[in-house]
């Protein structure tokens, strides 16, 4: 299977609605390489023989802070990495090393999802290495996740520059341990992991011969990419799938607001959309629909084609011909038959918690909604974004750091 088919756009939305004004901030999408698996009758097709038992797990005594010489900088933590020796031709023939750079989740979930590496390991007799990103999975500084995430002083070591320095240290360690000095290294990642791969190649060209950065939004910073680009693409995908579906979605937001404004409107919305808990305002419903449409477009791949599924539910009118009934039909088509659909109480994953910090600190992708989409206009407001992050962590966002440290058009146009 082609690597690109596994990664697509790589924007799965983690939308934040916790500002003081309850204004929805289209912060930064989670950059998962595999996406949601909604339909159980069509599991993702993975090529290669990528199974967990082929891997050996190791832990590296990693330096907490690679860039300072204060006493606390020399603290260490155990960082997890996995090696698959099954296909490797060995150091004697300088067989290559393919290194998958872990991103914003535990590394376990990536092992079975990236068949591309196994496919190419067979062809090139490669060693396969997967390295877990600091602060995720079992690679936690300060002894526990609770302590590591306690406040900004501990979270300050949680950034991309430290992460790729971690990867550099581990790759050097592995090559020394295996006496593989002349084995070329290719670093690989998708979405945020792809950003890390491209940045690794820029910062550590003496370690990595090359990088494969699939669907890496390295140019979605500052004003390089228009803020409304993401939602414009989502809207275009739906319009191309079905013009009537697109228009129904576009008209639905005003319908939701109008019904919510009535005396018993929230109760009627809760009943119509089978919410798991009664709605106290319309934002939870609109947030979830927003996320569903964006996720469907982002991972609109075979065999499921979720945009077509959603639009079939909307256009089919199986729950009624009015706009909101059609929207509910799309919700059911996407999720399947459930006891409830909206406003469920769920525990936050470590990815949600970690990614929120990363996007509040340095990965400030300016995503907003313009006038030419099926969503209500909601321009990106940098001041609101910074104030929101300050309210969460007590420190402001550094919105220009990525282009300052890694570059923008100049670096990536050669």
C-alpha positions in Angstrom: 0.0 0.0 0.0 1.3 3.4 -0.9 2.4 5.4 2.2 0.5 8.4 1.1 -2.8 6.5 1.1 -2.3 5.9 4.8 -1.8 9.5 5.8 -3.9 11.7 3.5 -4.4 15.2 4.9 -3.8 14.2 8.5 -6.0 16.8 10.3 -8.2 15.3 12.9 -9.9 18.0 14.8 -9.4 18.6 18.5 -11.6 21.6 18.9 -11.4 23.7 22.1 -14.5 25.4 23.5 -13.2 26.3 26.9 -12.5 30.0 26.5 -14.0 32.5 28.9 -16.4 33.6 26.2 -17.3 30.1 25.2 -16.2 31.0 21.7 -15.2 28.0 19.6 -11.5 28.2 18.9 -10.5 26.2 15.8 -7.1 25.5 17.4 -5.0 22.8 15.9 -6.2 19.5 14.5 -4.7 16.5 15.9 -2.3 15.1 13.3 -3.0 11.4 13.6 -1.6 9.1 10.8 -4.5 6.7 10.8 -7.7 8.5 11.6 -10.9 7.3 13.2 -12.1 3.8 12.5 -15.9 4.2 12.4 -17.3 1.4 10.4 -16.6 -2.0 12.0 -17.6 -3.9 8.9 -14.8 -2.3 6.8 -11.5 -2.5 8.9 -8.5 -0.7 7.5 -6.5 -2.8 5.1 -2.9 -2.9 6.2 -0.2 -4.4 4.0 3.0 -6.1 5.1 3.7 -8.4 8.0 3.8 -5.6 10.6 2.9 -7.4 13.8 3.9 -6.5 17.3 5.7 -9.8 18.1 8.4 -8.9 15.5 9.5 -6.0 17.7 11.8 -5.9 20.7 11.2 -3.1 23.2 14.1 -1.0 24.6 14.4 2.0 26.8 17.0 4.7 26.4 18.2 6.9 29.4 17.3 10.2 27.7 18.5 13.6 28.7 15.7 15.9 29.9 17.0 19.1 28.4 19.4 19.0 25.4 19.9 22.8 25.2 20.9 24.0 28.6 23.5 23.3 31.2 21.6 24.0 34.4 21.7 21.2 36.9 18.1 20.1 36.3 18.9 19.9 32.5 20.9 16.7 33.3 18.0 14.9 34.7 17.0 11.8 32.6 13.9 9.8 31.9 13.3 6.4 30.2 12.4 6.8 26.5 10.9 3.8 24.7 11.9 2.6 21.3 11.2 -0.6 19.4 13.3 -2.4 16.8 12.4 -5.0 14.2 15.4 -7.0 13.1 13.4 -9.4 10.9 14.3 -7.9 7.6 17.7 -6.3 8.3 20.6 -7.3 6.1 23.1 -6.3 8.8 25.8 -3.7 9.4 28.4 -5.7 7.4 26.6 -4.7 4.2 25.5 -1.3 5.4 21.9 -2.2 5.2 19.7 0.9 5.8 17.8 1.9 8.9 14.2 3.1 8.6 13.2 5.2 11.6 9.6 6.0 12.3 9.4 9.2 14.4 6.6 8.9 16.9 4.1 11.8 17.2 1.3 12.8 19.5 0.3 9.4 20.8 1.8 6.2 22.3 4.0 4.4 19.8 2.0 1.2 20.2 -0.8 2.3 17.9 1.5 3.0 15.0 3.0 -0.5 14.8 0.2 -2.1 12.9 -0.8 1.0 11.0 2.2 1.8 8.9 2.6 -1.2 6.6 4.7 0.9 4.2 7.7 0.5 6.4 7.5 -3.3 6.4 6.9 -3.4 2.7 10.0 -1.4 2.0 12.1 -3.2 4.7 11.7 -6.4 2.7 12.9 -4.7 -0.5 15.8 -2.9 1.1 16.7 -5.3 3.9 16.1 -2.6 6.4 16.2 -2.4 10.1 13.0 -0.9 11.4 13.0 1.5 14.4 10.1 3.1 16.1 10.8 5.9 18.6 8.2 7.2 21.0 7.7 10.9 21.4 8.6 12.3 24.9 5.6 12.8 27.2 3.5 10.1 25.4 3.0 6.5 26.1 5.8 5.2 28.4 8.3 7.9 27.7 7.3 10.2 30.6 9.7 12.5 32.4 9.4 13.3 36.1 8.3 9.8 37.2 4.6 10.1 36.3 2.2 11.6 33.9 0.6 13.6 36.6 3.9 15.2 37.6 5.0 15.7 34.0 1.8 17.6 33.2 1.5 19.4 36.5 2.4 22.9 35.3 4.2 24.9 32.6 7.6 24.5 34.4 7.4 20.8 33.7 5.7 21.1 30.4 8.4 23.5 29.2 10.5 20.5 28.2 7.7 19.2 26.0 8.4 20.6 22.5 9.5 19.6 19.0 13.1 20.7 19.3 13.6 18.5 22.4 11.8 15.6 20.6 14.0 15.6 17.5 17.1 15.9 19.7 15.8 12.8 21.5 15.5 11.0 18.2 19.1 12.0 17.3 20.5 10.7 20.5 18.6 7.4 20.2 19.6 6.9 16.5 23.3 7.5 17.3 23.0 5.1 20.2 21.4 2.3 18.1 24.0 2.7 15.4 26.9 2.5 17.9 25.3 -0.5 19.6 24.8 -2.4 16.4 28.2 -1.2 14.9 26.2 0.2 12.0 28.2 3.3 11.4 27.8 3.2 7.6 24.1 2.2 7.5 22.2 5.1 6.0 19.2 6.4 8.0 15.9 7.5 6.6 13.5 9.1 9.0 9.8 8.8 8.4 6.6 10.3 9.7 3.1 11.4 8.9 1.4 14.7 9.7 3.0 16.0 12.9 5.4 13.1 12.7 6.1 14.2 9.1 6.8 17.7 10.4 9.3 16.2 12.8 10.9 14.1 10.0 11.4 17.1 7.7 12.7 19.3 10.6 15.0 16.4 11.7 16.5 16.3 8.2 17.1 20.1 8.3 18.6 20.1 11.8 20.5 16.7 11.7 21.6 16.1 8.1 24.7 14.3 9.4 22.4 11.7 11.0 19.6 11.2 8.4 20.4 10.8 4.8 16.8 11.6 3.9 13.3 12.1 5.3 9.9 11.0 4.1 7.4 13.5 5.5 3.9 12.5 4.4 1.1 15.1 4.7 3.2 17.3 6.9 1.6 20.8 7.3 5.0 22.5 7.6 3.7 25.6 5.8 0.6 26.1 7.9 2.3 28.7 10.1 2.2 32.5 10.3 0.7 33.8 7.0 2.3 31.3 4.6 -1.0 29.4 4.2 -4.4 31.2 4.3 -6.1 30.5 7.7 -9.3 29.4 6.0 -7.6 26.9 3.7 -8.5 23.8 5.8 -12.2 24.4 6.1 -12.3 25.5 2.4 -11.0 22.1 1.4 -13.4 20.3 3.7 -16.3 22.3 2.1 -15.0 21.6 -1.4 -14.9 17.8 -0.7 -18.5 17.8 0.4 -19.6 20.0 -2.5 -18.0 17.6 -5.0 -19.7 14.6 -3.3 -23.2 16.2 -3.3 -24.3 19.7 -4.0 -27.6 19.1 -2.1 -25.7 17.7 0.9 -23.4 20.7 0.9 -26.3 23.1 0.8 -28.2 21.3 3.6 -25.2 21.5 5.9 -24.7 25.2 5.0 -28.3 25.9 5.9 -28.4 23.8 9.0 -26.4 26.1 11.3 -29.0 28.9 11.2 -31.7 26.2 11.8 -29.9 25.0 14.9 -29.5 28.5 16.2 -33.1 29.4 15.5 -34.5 26.3 17.3 -32.0 26.8 20.2 -33.3 30.3 20.7 -36.9 29.2 21.5 -38.1 28.6 25.0 -38.0 24.8 24.7 -35.6 24.7 21.8 -32.7 23.0 23.5 -34.9 20.2 24.7 -36.2 19.8 21.2 -32.6 19.7 19.8 -31.6 17.2 22.5 -34.5 14.9 21.5 -34.0 15.3 17.7 -30.2 14.5 17.9 -30.5 11.9 20.7 -28.0 13.6 22.8 -26.4 11.6 25.6 -27.0 14.5 28.0 -29.4 17.4 27.7 -27.9 20.4 25.8 -27.4 23.5 27.8 -26.6 25.5 24.6 -26.2 24.7 21.0 -22.4 24.8 20.9 -21.8 21.2 21.8 -24.0 20.0 19.0 -22.4 22.4 16.5 -18.9 21.4 17.6 -19.6 17.8 17.1 -21.1 18.2 13.7 -18.2 20.4 12.7 -15.8 17.8 13.9 -17.7 15.0 12.1 -17.6 16.8 8.7 -14.0 17.8 9.0 -13.0 14.3 10.0 -15.0 12.7 7.2 -13.3 14.9 4.6 -9.9 14.5 6.1 -10.0 10.7 6.0 -12.2 10.3 2.9 -10.4 7.2 1.8 -11.5 3.7 0.5 -13.1 1.5 1.3 -15.5 3.5 3.5 -15.5 7.0 1.8 -17.0 8.7 4.9 -18.0 11.8 3.1 -20.2 9.8 0.8 -21.6 8.0 3.8 -22.5 11.2 5.5 -24.1 12.7 2.4 -26.0 9.6 1.7 -27.5 9.9 5.2 -28.3 13.6 4.7 -29.7 13.3 1.2 -31.6 10.1 1.9 -34.0 11.7 4.3 -34.5 8.5 6.3 -35.4 10.5 9.5 -37.5 13.2 7.9 -37.4 15.8 5.1 -36.7 18.9 7.2 -33.1 20.1 7.4 -32.3 19.1 11.0 -33.7 15.6 10.4 -31.5 15.2 7.4 -28.5 16.4 9.4 -29.3 13.8 12.0 -29.4 11.2 9.2 -25.8 12.1 8.4 -24.8 11.7 12.0 -26.3 8.2 12.1 -24.7 7.3 8.8 -21.3 8.3 10.1 -21.5 6.7 13.5 -23.9 3.8 13.0 -26.8 2.9 15.3 -26.0 4.1 18.8 -28.1 4.8 21.9 -27.0 8.4 21.9 -24.8 10.7 19.7 -23.9 14.0 21.1 -22.6 15.5 24.4 -21.3 12.3 26.0 -19.1 12.5 29.0 -15.7 11.0 27.9 -12.3 11.0 29.6 -9.6 13.0 27.8 -6.9 10.9 26.2 -3.2 11.6 26.8 -3.1 12.7 23.1 -5.8 15.3 23.7 -4.0 16.6 26.8 -0.5 16.6 25.2 -1.6 18.0 21.9 -3.4 20.9 23.6 -0.1 21.9 25.2 1.9 21.5 22.0 -0.5 23.7 20.0 -0.7 26.3 22.7 3.0 26.6 23.1 4.7 26.4 19.7 2.6 24.7 17.1 0.2 27.6 16.6 -1.4 26.7 13.3 -3.8 29.6 12.4 -7.0 27.8 11.4 -10.1 29.8 10.9 -13.3 29.7 8.7 -13.8 32.2 5.9 -16.9 33.2 4.0 -16.6 30.7 1.2 -17.4 27.4 3.0 -20.4 25.4 4.3 -19.5 26.5 7.9 -20.4 29.8 9.6 -17.6 32.3 9.2 -15.2 32.3 12.1 -11.9 34.1 11.3 -8.8 33.1 13.2 -8.0 35.6 16.0 -4.4 35.4 17.2 -5.1 37.5 20.3 -8.0 35.3 21.4 -5.9 32.3 20.8 -3.0 33.6 22.9 -5.3 34.6 25.7 -7.0 31.2 25.7 -3.6 29.5 26.0 -2.5 31.9 28.7 -5.7 31.0 30.7 -4.8 27.3 30.4 -1.1 27.4 31.2 -0.1 30.9 32.4 2.3 31.3 29.4 1.6 32.9 26.0 1.8 31.1 22.7 4.9 31.7 20.6 3.2 31.9 17.2 6.3 32.7 15.1 8.7 30.3 16.7 8.3 27.5 14.2 9.1 29.6 11.2 11.9 31.3 13.1 13.6 28.0 14.2 12.8 25.7 11.3 12.0 28.2 8.4 9.1 28.6 6.1 9.0 29.1 2.3 12.7 29.8 2.1 13.8 26.5 3.5 11.2 24.3 1.9 11.2 25.7 -1.6 14.6 24.3 -2.6 
